Amino acid sequence: MSSTHNSGLKKTVCVRICVIFNPTARGEKARHFRRHLDLIGGDCALKQTAAAGGARPLAAEAIGEGFDTIVAAGGDGTLNEVLNGMGDVPDGFSRARLGVLPLGTVNVFAKELGMPTGLKPAWRVLLAGKEKRIDLPTVECITPRGRERRYFAQLAGTGLDARAIELADYELKKKLGPLAYVWAGILAMRDPPSRVTATNGTKSATGELALVGNGRFYGGKYQLHAAADLDDGLLDVCVFPKTNWRTLLRCAGVFVAGWKLPAGIAITFRAERFTVTSEARTPLEVDGENIGHLPATFSLQRRGLRVVVP
């Protein structure tokens, strides 16, 4: 479903911003957005998804209709759908730029960009249209449809991380926010751990959890990849040899107080291209959504994505 508002503009004027939103989205931020649609209605077109995964074709449709700013109104999952919809269009990333209206539980990528959390200030940022080029990561992995390529904006994970996402409860996310994923991680520790190996050809690391970052933050404003930069041409890989209670307790300060990772708790390296493999069937997530399983090949396009920033 889509609708275009011109709020006094002449019909011959082309509306350039398209906002993609899930009208069935739950949570206070989504309800607040619905109550204030008139705030943005005069400045954009609004396309509403009808089902899970619906943001992807709507983003591709919007580029075909000539919109040059595609705004993902939702969480990191909606963001990832919109990003991949833009990638489905030939030259989609040169024809349009990505905007984010953070309405989800965690909104890691919005935090990385420095987007305001309030609807009105975030919308003012999008209207101002300041643009930055950042790196565009991709991963090829095994999905139910075979081997596929998927774009992601902020992060990817496999092992305990992806299993925790499977177990994350919506009601708990509403109450605890990002800490709900910590609890889901504790539940995931009951399962036998997978062993995953990440290698860039010159350096390898094996462990029970591998996290890949385009930016610094993971699971909120937790600086897992403290040296990462969105436009440095490299992805940051962090492999934890063990995901036991000792590891969790040592990392507690990262999640509670925002400290950096304790020294020696993980093996890290940076690469433009690398692979992650496992002998067991091991799930893989990107931007907080499980998409398939290993083996996976990661790469990036240097400054291949245009984004709207404060």
Secondary structure, 3 states (H helix, E strand, C coil): CEEECCCCCCCCCCCCEEEEECCCCCCHHHHHHHHCHHHHHCCCEEEECCCCCCHHHHHHHHHHCCCCEEEEEECHHHHHHHHHHHHCCCCHHHHCEEEEEECCCCCHHHHHHCCCCCHHHHHHHHHHCCEEEEEEEEEEEEECCEEEEEECCCEEEEEHHHHHHHHCCHHHHHHHCCHHHHHHHHHHCCCCCCCEEEECCCCEEEECEEEEECCCEECCCEECCCCCCCCCCCEEEEEECCCCHHHHHHCHHHHHCCCCCCCCCCEEEEECCEEEEECCCCEEEECCEEEEEEEEEEEEEEEEEEEECC
